[in-house]
Amino acid sequence: MAETISATNASTPIHTRAHSPALPASEGWGTAVVAPDPAELLPVRVEPIDSRALVWAVACHGGSGASTLAAMLEHVGDSGRSWPGREDESPFVILVARDSSDGLAAADRAIRQFRTGLVPPGTQLVGLVLVAASPRKPATAVRQRRSLISALVDTIWPISWHEYLLGTDREQLPQVGPHEEDRKKWSPTVHVPPEVVAIGKQIVTTVKELLELDEQ
């Protein structure tokens, strides 16, 4: 019988505020943000992907968990370690990184790349997903670095450590859409973790808010 786990509180962003656009380095954010070195920039993907994603998950580094997140949320596409650059694809992006020193350093570079306008025109950053790097509480230095990054990104969603994912093929993971019902109990082999379901819904809500801003 599959293990059943009681669901904890739905995932709550550890940081959120009104959204800010990417701007050229001489304007707005660019006056306070230094662009990454050219060698540190994430590339732009122009190859088509067979996906009708509402939002693209962009991995800030290898092993970030972006592909696993995209596998569990049907409205999130996997863009790998590249910004989506096709005009016929969604411009909405969530960055994904591990909640570790190296992961946050990579996230910092990707966010600064966005904030200084070194991304495809029209790209909209929905937020940053930080995936736990271990079951232990992050070190103080990691938490401090996360606090610094929160000044650059509008929303940060945390995902806790899920041991079972280490031994599960992505192709075997359950998948949900943005209208999945909340569950009091869940089974790892049958259901997507409730916090991931909640993040999927919050991503859609944020995209709707960004679209409304564009129409104003």
C-alpha positions in Angstrom: 0.0 0.0 0.0 1.3 3.4 -0.8 2.4 5.6 2.0 -0.1 8.3 2.9 1.1 11.6 4.4 -0.8 14.3 6.1 -0.6 17.6 4.1 1.0 20.5 5.9 0.0 24.1 5.2 0.0 25.1 1.6 3.2 26.7 0.4 3.5 30.4 1.3 5.9 32.6 -0.5 8.8 33.6 1.8 9.0 36.9 0.0 6.6 38.8 -2.3 5.8 42.3 -3.5 4.5 44.1 -6.5 6.1 43.1 -9.8 8.9 45.0 -11.4 9.9 44.8 -15.1 13.3 44.2 -16.7 14.8 47.4 -17.7 17.9 48.5 -19.7 21.0 48.9 -17.5 20.7 52.7 -17.6 17.2 52.8 -16.1 15.3 51.8 -13.0 16.6 48.5 -11.6 19.7 48.9 -13.7 21.0 51.8 -11.7 21.3 49.6 -8.7 22.0 46.2 -10.2 25.3 45.1 -11.8 25.0 42.8 -14.8 26.7 39.4 -14.6 29.9 38.8 -16.5 29.2 37.7 -20.1 30.5 34.2 -19.4 27.9 33.9 -16.5 24.8 34.7 -18.6 22.3 32.0 -19.2 21.8 31.5 -23.0 18.7 32.1 -24.9 16.8 29.1 -26.3 15.3 29.5 -29.8 14.7 25.8 -30.6 11.1 24.9 -30.3 9.9 22.6 -27.5 6.8 20.5 -27.9 4.9 22.2 -25.1 2.0 24.6 -24.6 3.4 25.9 -21.4 1.8 28.9 -19.7 5.1 29.5 -17.8 8.7 28.2 -18.4 10.9 26.8 -15.7 14.4 28.0 -16.2 17.1 26.2 -14.2 19.7 28.6 -12.7 22.1 25.7 -12.5 22.3 22.0 -13.1 20.4 19.9 -10.5 18.2 22.8 -9.5 15.0 20.7 -9.7 13.5 22.7 -12.5 12.8 19.6 -14.7 11.2 17.8 -11.8 8.9 20.8 -11.1 7.9 21.0 -14.7 7.2 17.3 -14.8 4.7 17.7 -11.9 2.9 20.9 -13.1 1.3 20.5 -16.5 1.2 24.2 -17.2 4.9 24.7 -16.6 7.4 23.9 -19.4 11.0 22.8 -19.0 13.3 25.4 -20.8 16.4 23.8 -19.3 19.2 26.3 -18.4 18.1 28.8 -21.1 15.7 31.7 -21.3 12.8 31.1 -23.7 13.4 33.3 -26.8 10.7 32.3 -29.3 8.0 34.8 -30.1 5.4 32.0 -30.4 6.0 30.8 -26.8 5.0 32.2 -23.5 7.2 35.0 -22.2 6.6 34.1 -18.5 9.4 32.6 -16.6 10.1 31.1 -13.1 13.7 30.7 -12.1 14.5 27.5 -10.1 17.5 27.0 -7.9 18.6 25.0 -4.9 18.5 26.8 -1.5 22.2 26.5 -1.1 25.2 28.8 -1.4 26.0 27.7 -4.9 22.3 27.6 -5.9 21.6 31.1 -4.6 24.7 32.5 -6.3 23.4 31.1 -9.6 20.0 32.5 -8.9 21.5 35.9 -8.2 23.3 35.9 -11.5 20.1 34.9 -13.4 18.0 37.5 -11.7 20.6 40.2 -12.4 20.6 39.1 -16.0 16.9 39.7 -16.1 16.9 43.0 -14.1 19.6 44.5 -16.4 17.6 43.6 -19.6 20.0 40.9 -20.9 17.1 38.6 -21.7 14.8 38.3 -24.7 12.5 41.3 -25.1 9.1 40.8 -23.4 10.4 38.3 -20.9 8.5 38.5 -17.6 9.9 37.0 -14.4 7.1 35.5 -12.3 9.3 34.6 -9.4 12.0 32.3 -8.0 11.4 28.8 -6.7 14.0 27.7 -4.1 14.2 23.9 -3.7 15.6 22.6 -0.4 19.2 21.2 -0.8 18.8 18.8 2.1 16.4 17.9 4.9 18.4 20.0 7.3 17.7 23.7 8.0 19.9 25.9 5.8 23.0 27.4 7.3 22.9 31.0 8.5 25.0 32.2 5.6 22.5 30.7 3.2 19.6 32.3 4.8 21.4 35.7 4.8 22.2 35.3 1.1 18.5 34.5 0.4 17.5 37.7 2.2 19.8 39.7 -0.1 18.4 38.1 -3.2 14.9 39.0 -2.0 15.7 42.6 -2.9 15.9 41.6 -6.5 13.0 39.3 -7.1 9.3 39.9 -6.5 8.3 36.5 -5.2 10.2 33.6 -3.8 8.5 30.2 -3.3 10.2 27.5 -1.2 9.9 23.8 -1.7 10.9 21.5 1.1 13.0 18.4 0.9 11.3 15.3 -0.5 13.5 12.2 -0.1 11.3 10.0 -2.3 12.1 12.1 -5.4 15.7 11.0 -5.4 14.6 7.5 -6.4 11.7 8.4 -8.7 12.0 8.8 -12.5 10.5 12.0 -13.7 8.5 10.1 -16.3 6.7 8.3 -13.4 5.8 11.4 -11.4 2.1 12.4 -11.1 1.1 15.6 -12.8 -1.5 18.2 -12.0 -2.9 21.4 -13.6 -3.7 24.7 -12.0 -7.2 23.6 -10.9 -6.2 20.6 -8.7 -8.2 20.3 -5.5 -6.5 20.7 -2.2 -5.9 17.4 -0.3 -5.7 16.8 3.4 -3.6 13.6 2.8 -1.5 12.6 -0.1 0.5 9.7 -1.4 3.9 10.3 -3.1 3.3 7.7 -5.7 -0.1 9.1 -6.6 -0.2 12.8 -5.8 1.9 15.9 -6.3 3.1 17.3 -3.0 0.5 19.9 -1.7 3.1 22.7 -1.5 3.9 22.1 -5.2 0.2 22.2 -6.1 -0.2 25.4 -4.2 2.8 27.0 -6.0 1.3 25.9 -9.3 -1.9 27.8 -8.5 0.0 30.8 -7.2 2.0 31.0 -10.4 -1.1 31.1 -12.5 -2.6 33.9 -10.3 0.6 35.9 -10.7 0.6 35.5 -14.4 -3.0 36.8 -14.5 -1.9 39.8 -12.5 0.9 40.5 -14.9 -1.4 40.3 -17.8 -3.8 42.7 -16.2 -0.9 45.2 -15.6 0.0 44.9 -19.3 -3.6 45.9 -20.3 -3.5 49.0 -18.1 
